Amino acid sequence: MINRRNFLKTSGIVALSSALPAWANSSNGYPALKYPPFGLQVYTLSSIINAPGADTKTVLKQIADLGIKELETATGSGGLYYRHSAKDFAAMVNDLGLKWIGNHVGGLPRTAQGAAGSRNLRDNLQQIVDEATEGGCGWVICSSSSINNLDEIKRTTEIFVKAGDATAKNKMKFAYHNHQSEFTAIEGISAFDYVLGNTDKNKVFMELDLAWAIAAGMDPVSLFKKYPNRFPLWHIKDLDKVSGKPCPVGKGKVDFKHIFENSRLSGVKHAFIEQDGAKHIDDPASSVVWLKANIYNKS
């Protein structure tokens, strides 16, 4: 017979396991993973997939052949979806056994008119959200936004509030991806702290680019502690020890083991390898090999 105390204890465990992401939940009969499966930000291969005459599906197959299962995309010379509609791009992704998690778009343009022909959250929010929904994409992510002064930081934050509301209505989520400038204090506060301090924690999240945060002098684990569960998305990026430029994961100066060991504080659900300026599929392939050998074999 199950007494009341044991029943409550067991019920609590069940409730907790149902709240965990699938990769962390062993109640489905599979071993729970310690970390979310890593994916790839396709911007890593921007010079290849956006090249004139490039075949999008061929590049996606190269990614799938690495064992990657999740994708994040970014606008480029080929448009938001690499010369395809959101629906057609999603069909290619699904055919290869991949899952399209999120798409990067710009926030507040750096000029009044914005970049010619490019869409952004200030001017095209609903269209961007609707297209992402059509493609079955769960996240809209701001890749960057103009934050040169406090007025721009406030305007950027207002855009993010609207984006959080718009995505929530479509049962999606919104996040802001950082570079280094987000951590620079302007009139006593950084854009990073201003955005997180003036938005709904359930509607506006951060995609933490681990390398750029470190380059700005920040400790990702300290950020996890300061803003728990606000970082459901990560960019797994490394920086060369000499040049400071992006390099394959494990070949630079970022202490990934320390960061991953404290990952639960962040609320991470998806983590994407990103290497700005990669010239060949061998670059993300190297990152995959290192992560499997040094991080994920410990899961």
Number of C-alpha atoms within 10 A of each C-alpha: 5 8 7 9 9 11 12 12 11 13 12 12 12 12 11 11 16 15 11 13 15 16 16 18 18 14 12 11 7 11 12 16 17 18 20 20 15 22 27 25 25 23 22 22 24 23 17 19 23 19 14 10 8 15 14 20 16 12 16 19 17 13 23 19 12 15 13 23 19 22 25 24 22 22 20 18 15 17 15 21 21 22 17 14 15 20 17 14 18 20 15 17 22 13 11 15 12 21 19 22 21 25 25 23 24 22 27 24 21 15 8 7 8 16 12 6 7 16 20 21 24 20 16 12 20 15 13 22 26 16 15 25 19 14 20 19 23 20 22 27 28 24 19 20 25 18 23 14 13 17 11 17 23 16 17 22 24 17 19 29 18 18 27 23 18 20 24 16 11 13 11 20 23 27 25 27 22 23 19 16 17 25 18 16 15 14 8 7 14 18 24 21 14 16 22 17 12 14 16 14 15 12 20 26 25 24 23 26 25 24 29 22 19 18 15 14 11 15 14 21 19 14 16 21 13 12 19 17 19 24 26 19 25 22 23 24 23 29 23 16 13 8 9 14 15 20 24 24 26 20 15 19 16 20 13 18 12 11 17 18 13 14 21 17 19 26 17 22 21 23 24 24 26 29 27 18 15 19 14 13 15 12 18 25 18 16 22 22 14 16 18 13 11 13 15 18 10 10 12
